[in-house]
Amino acid sequence: MSKEIKILVVEDDDNLRFLVGQRLKSEGYRVSEANEGNKGLEMINTDKPDIVLLDWMLPGKEGSVVCEEARKAGFEGLVIMLTAKAQDVDKIDAYNFGASDYVTKPFNMDVLVAMLDSKVKFLLNTDRSEIHKFSNMEHHPNIHTLIRDGKKIELTILENRILLYFLRNPGKVISRDDLMQEVWGYNSDVNTRTLDMHIVRLRKKIEINPDNPQLLQTVRGVGYKFNGH
């Protein structure tokens, strides 16, 4: 795999930025660093990195603003937000300012590297990107999009993760705990109400009648089950 991939790390915690930078260099990535938002935005615009690891809370300009302004200036690379709390992930979706994905802190370096490697594969197009067909829809997880009867429906980062997990486990009863672990991560501090709210939103996008769901069904007292195909 070609590792001529440029990654910009924008993080104000010097220690974390150093550790992430060293690890990514050892994996063969070309790494540049910024420790605050204005500098980060300037480097995105001048260096055109392939991937930006962008801290949510930054001095100068916060991560959401950096991402939004970079997108407005035409930046098309991947932007992965680093957030301290799972709650921030809801904000990332609510603002919808163009983040591609997120990682919650504290994260495991191996997990971060594995995630980047899979993103890079997609960037380099060495594997056919994953597409799932079900009912009258196609799910394109890499671009957070659902195509239904030829129309594009945008999914939030979380809806995208939830749907992908169900599509990879069709017909299987999935507990709420497993789903939350998968979608929000291991240090998750979200509650089941938040999960249920995302399920309701997702149903509005995939079900013919969201009040009587045929695809994404509730299994009382346990969780959910997806009846694809």
One Martini backbone bead per residue (centre of mass of N, CA, C, O) as a GRO file, in nm:
protein
  229
    1MET     BB    1   0.096   0.036   0.023
    2SER     BB    2   0.070   0.360  -0.020
    3LYS     BB    3   0.241   0.613   0.201
    4GLU     BB    4   0.187   0.906   0.056
    5ILE     BB    5   0.036   1.000   0.307
    6LYS     BB    6  -0.113   1.291   0.436
    7ILE     BB    7  -0.094   1.399   0.781
    8LEU     BB    8  -0.282   1.612   0.992
    9VAL     BB    9  -0.216   1.730   1.325
   10VAL     BB   10  -0.470   1.880   1.537
   11GLU     BB   11  -0.323   1.952   1.859
   12ASP     BB   12  -0.278   2.089   2.192
   13ASP     BB   13  -0.159   1.829   2.298
   14ASP     BB   14   0.165   1.765   2.296
   15ASN     BB   15   0.183   1.468   2.377
   16LEU     BB   16  -0.028   1.352   2.181
   17ARG     BB   17   0.088   1.465   1.920
   18PHE     BB   18   0.354   1.317   1.940
   19LEU     BB   19   0.251   1.023   1.956
   20VAL     BB   20   0.091   1.023   1.693
   21GLY     BB   21   0.318   1.114   1.505
   22GLN     BB   22   0.517   0.881   1.559
   23ARG     BB   23   0.334   0.648   1.482
   24LEU     BB   24   0.270   0.738   1.189
   25LYS     BB   25   0.563   0.740   1.094
   26SER     BB   26   0.613   0.433   1.158
   27GLU     BB   27   0.382   0.368   0.929
   28GLY     BB   28   0.464   0.583   0.679
   29TYR     BB   29   0.365   0.856   0.725
   30ARG     BB   30   0.300   1.190   0.650
   31VAL     BB   31   0.374   1.441   0.897
   32SER     BB   32   0.185   1.706   1.038
   33GLU     BB   33   0.165   2.003   1.261
   34ALA     BB   34  -0.075   2.146   1.498
   35ASN     BB   35  -0.181   2.359   1.798
   36GLU     BB   36  -0.399   2.529   1.628
   37GLY     BB   37  -0.660   2.640   1.434
   38ASN     BB   38  -0.536   2.852   1.240
   39LYS     BB   39  -0.294   2.682   1.157
   40GLY     BB   40  -0.452   2.439   1.058
   41LEU     BB   41  -0.604   2.582   0.828
   42GLU     BB   42  -0.357   2.681   0.676
   43MET     BB   43  -0.240   2.388   0.625
   44ILE     BB   44  -0.473   2.278   0.467
   45ASN     BB   45  -0.460   2.494   0.234
   46THR     BB   46  -0.148   2.444   0.159
   47ASP     BB   47  -0.092   2.114   0.190
   48LYS     BB   48  -0.314   1.913   0.127
   49PRO     BB   49  -0.414   1.683   0.289
   50ASP     BB   50  -0.569   1.371   0.317
   51ILE     BB   51  -0.558   1.388   0.640
   52VAL     BB   52  -0.742   1.499   0.934
   53LEU     BB   53  -0.658   1.545   1.269
   54LEU     BB   54  -0.920   1.688   1.477
   55ASP     BB   55  -0.968   1.877   1.729
   56TRP     BB   56  -1.240   1.999   1.897
   57MET     BB   57  -1.058   2.144   2.118
   58LEU     BB   58  -0.938   2.471   2.037
   59PRO     BB   59  -0.734   2.707   1.994
   60GLY     BB   60  -0.853   2.996   1.815
   61LYS     BB   61  -1.004   2.740   1.662
   62GLU     BB   62  -1.239   2.529   1.639
   63GLY     BB   63  -1.284   2.235   1.481
   64SER     BB   64  -1.557   2.298   1.343
   65VAL     BB   65  -1.456   2.558   1.201
   66VAL     BB   66  -1.221   2.445   1.048
   67CYS     BB   67  -1.383   2.244   0.883
   68GLU     BB   68  -1.585   2.435   0.753
   69GLU     BB   69  -1.376   2.626   0.616
   70ALA     BB   70  -1.233   2.410   0.451
   71ARG     BB   71  -1.479   2.325   0.286
   72LYS     BB   72  -1.542   2.604   0.165
   73ALA     BB   73  -1.241   2.600   0.029
   74GLY     BB   74  -1.240   2.280  -0.094
   75PHE     BB   75  -1.189   2.053   0.100
   76GLU     BB   76  -1.172   1.674   0.042
   77GLY     BB   77  -1.070   1.542   0.268
   78LEU     BB   78  -1.021   1.385   0.557
   79VAL     BB   79  -1.212   1.429   0.869
   80ILE     BB   80  -1.098   1.359   1.200
   81MET     BB   81  -1.235   1.363   1.502
   82LEU     BB   82  -1.129   1.461   1.828
   83THR     BB   83  -1.287   1.343   2.122
   84ALA     BB   84  -1.363   1.341   2.469
   85LYS     BB   85  -1.676   1.285   2.411
   86ALA     BB   86  -1.962   1.134   2.317
   87GLN     BB   87  -2.145   1.386   2.313
   88ASP     BB   88  -1.994   1.537   2.082
   89VAL     BB   89  -2.100   1.361   1.852
   90ASP     BB   90  -2.378   1.492   1.840
   91LYS     BB   91  -2.267   1.764   1.758
   92ILE     BB   92  -2.134   1.685   1.498
   93ASP     BB   93  -2.407   1.612   1.369
   94ALA     BB   94  -2.566   1.873   1.418
   95TYR     BB   95  -2.373   2.062   1.254
   96ASN     BB   96  -2.269   1.947   0.992
   97PHE     BB   97  -1.939   2.038   0.891
   98GLY     BB   98  -1.772   1.779   0.746
   99ALA     BB   99  -1.720   1.528   0.889
  100SER     BB  100  -1.620   1.188   0.848
  101ASP     BB  101  -1.521   1.132   1.150
  102TYR     BB  102  -1.442   0.961   1.471
  103VAL     BB  103  -1.266   0.990   1.792
  104THR     BB  104  -1.237   0.882   2.116
  105LYS     BB  105  -1.126   0.977   2.415
  106PRO     BB  106  -0.931   0.751   2.484
  107PHE     BB  107  -0.712   0.608   2.253
  108ASN     BB  108  -0.604   0.353   2.059
  109MET     BB  109  -0.352   0.333   1.840
  110ASP     BB  110  -0.437   0.077   1.686
  111VAL     BB  111  -0.718   0.179   1.616
  112LEU     BB  112  -0.633   0.427   1.459
  113VAL     BB  113  -0.461   0.280   1.246
  114ALA     BB  114  -0.682   0.095   1.137
  115MET     BB  115  -0.866   0.319   1.045
  116LEU     BB  116  -0.668   0.457   0.851
  117ASP     BB  117  -0.611   0.215   0.670
  118SER     BB  118  -0.905   0.189   0.567
  119LYS     BB  119  -0.919   0.474   0.447
  120VAL     BB  120  -0.680   0.449   0.252
  121LYS     BB  121  -0.789   0.229   0.079
  122PHE     BB  122  -1.015   0.404  -0.024
  123LEU     BB  123  -0.845   0.635  -0.140
  124LEU     BB  124  -0.681   0.419  -0.332
  125ASN     BB  125  -0.877   0.199  -0.441
  126THR     BB  126  -0.798  -0.114  -0.379
  127ASP     BB  127  -1.088  -0.139  -0.296
  128ARG     BB  128  -1.396  -0.199  -0.305
  129SER     BB  129  -1.638  -0.038  -0.206
  130GLU     BB  130  -1.877  -0.062   0.018
  131ILE     BB  131  -2.195  -0.223  -0.070
  132HIS     BB  132  -2.544  -0.216   0.019
  133LYS     BB  133  -2.828  -0.413  -0.054
  134PHE     BB  134  -3.175  -0.308   0.011
  135SER     BB  135  -3.446  -0.333  -0.105
  136ASN     BB  136  -3.455   0.004  -0.255
  137MET     BB  137  -3.140   0.009  -0.160
  138GLU     BB  138  -2.826   0.191  -0.105
  139HIS     BB  139  -2.519   0.159   0.076
  140HIS     BB  140  -2.259   0.420   0.126
  141PRO     BB  141  -2.041   0.444   0.378
  142ASN     BB  142  -1.800   0.632   0.272
  143ILE     BB  143  -2.043   0.870   0.199
  144HIS     BB  144  -2.300   0.870   0.379
  145THR     BB  145  -2.506   0.702   0.175
  146LEU     BB  146  -2.834   0.686   0.041
  147ILE     BB  147  -3.004   0.497  -0.213
  148ARG     BB  148  -3.340   0.585  -0.321
  149ASP     BB  149  -3.470   0.561  -0.606
  150GLY     BB  150  -3.209   0.749  -0.702
  151LYS     BB  151  -3.188   0.889  -0.427
  152LYS     BB  152  -3.025   1.098  -0.207
  153ILE     BB  153  -2.925   1.016   0.136
  154GLU     BB  154  -2.818   1.157   0.412
  155LEU     BB  155  -2.588   1.066   0.665
  156THR     BB  156  -2.485   1.040   0.959
  157ILE     BB  157  -2.234   0.910   1.127
  158LEU     BB  158  -2.419   0.739   1.314
  159GLU     BB  159  -2.616   0.623   1.112
  160ASN     BB  160  -2.399   0.486   0.946
  161ARG     BB  161  -2.294   0.293   1.169
  162ILE     BB  162  -2.558   0.154   1.235
  163LEU     BB  163  -2.632   0.046   0.956
  164LEU     BB  164  -2.373  -0.113   0.903
  165TYR     BB  165  -2.402  -0.312   1.137
  166PHE     BB  166  -2.665  -0.437   1.037
  167LEU     BB  167  -2.567  -0.520   0.747
  168ARG     BB  168  -2.342  -0.717   0.878
  169ASN     BB  169  -2.608  -0.835   1.071
  170PRO     BB  170  -2.831  -1.008   0.950
  171GLY     BB  171  -3.093  -1.129   1.159
  172LYS     BB  172  -2.964  -1.019   1.416
  173VAL     BB  173  -2.966  -0.989   1.750
  174ILE     BB  174  -2.914  -0.663   1.896
  175SER     BB  175  -2.791  -0.512   2.146
  176ARG     BB  176  -2.764  -0.212   2.283
  177ASP     BB  177  -2.478  -0.242   2.393
  178ASP     BB  178  -2.338  -0.331   2.132
  179LEU     BB  179  -2.419  -0.084   1.968
  180MET     BB  180  -2.284   0.133   2.145
  181GLN     BB  181  -2.000   0.022   2.127
  182GLU     BB  182  -1.977   0.038   1.815
  183VAL     BB  183  -2.060   0.350   1.777
  184TRP     BB  184  -1.916   0.504   2.041
  185GLY     BB  185  -1.750   0.317   2.215
  186TYR     BB  186  -1.579   0.212   2.504
  187ASN     BB  187  -1.609   0.518   2.652
  188SER     BB  188  -1.903   0.537   2.680
  189ASP     BB  189  -2.168   0.801   2.780
  190VAL     BB  190  -2.425   0.689   2.677
  191ASN     BB  191  -2.766   0.643   2.625
  192THR     BB  192  -3.044   0.474   2.518
  193ARG     BB  193  -3.201   0.721   2.425
  194THR     BB  194  -3.002   0.811   2.211
  195LEU     BB  195  -3.018   0.562   2.041
  196ASP     BB  196  -3.326   0.565   1.985
  197MET     BB  197  -3.319   0.833   1.834
  198HIS     BB  198  -3.144   0.733   1.596
  199ILE     BB  199  -3.336   0.512   1.505
  200VAL     BB  200  -3.573   0.694   1.434
  201ARG     BB  201  -3.420   0.855   1.215
  202LEU     BB  202  -3.343   0.614   1.038
  203ARG     BB  203  -3.631   0.517   0.976
  204LYS     BB  204  -3.713   0.770   0.814
  205LYS     BB  205  -3.505   0.681   0.576
  206ILE     BB  206  -3.590   0.350   0.532
  207GLU     BB  207  -3.890   0.356   0.579
  208ILE     BB  208  -4.207   0.355   0.473
  209ASN     BB  209  -4.313   0.302   0.784
  210PRO     BB  210  -4.185   0.408   1.079
  211ASP     BB  211  -4.427   0.299   1.273
  212ASN     BB  212  -4.388   0.017   1.084
  213PRO     BB  213  -4.125  -0.160   1.094
  214GLN     BB  214  -3.952  -0.390   0.867
  215LEU     BB  215  -3.637  -0.369   0.900
  216LEU     BB  216  -3.612  -0.209   1.186
  217GLN     BB  217  -3.644  -0.401   1.466
  218THR     BB  218  -3.787  -0.454   1.767
  219VAL     BB  219  -3.661  -0.621   2.062
  220ARG     BB  220  -3.792  -0.690   2.335
  221GLY     BB  221  -3.556  -0.626   2.594
  222VAL     BB  222  -3.292  -0.608   2.393
  223GLY     BB  223  -3.337  -0.465   2.080
  224TYR     BB  224  -3.232  -0.541   1.751
  225LYS     BB  225  -3.340  -0.599   1.401
  226PHE     BB  226  -3.236  -0.690   1.065
  227ASN     BB  227  -3.434  -0.703   0.754
  228GLY     BB  228  -3.293  -0.783   0.491
  229HIS     BB  229  -3.371  -0.850   0.147
   0.00000   0.00000   0.00000
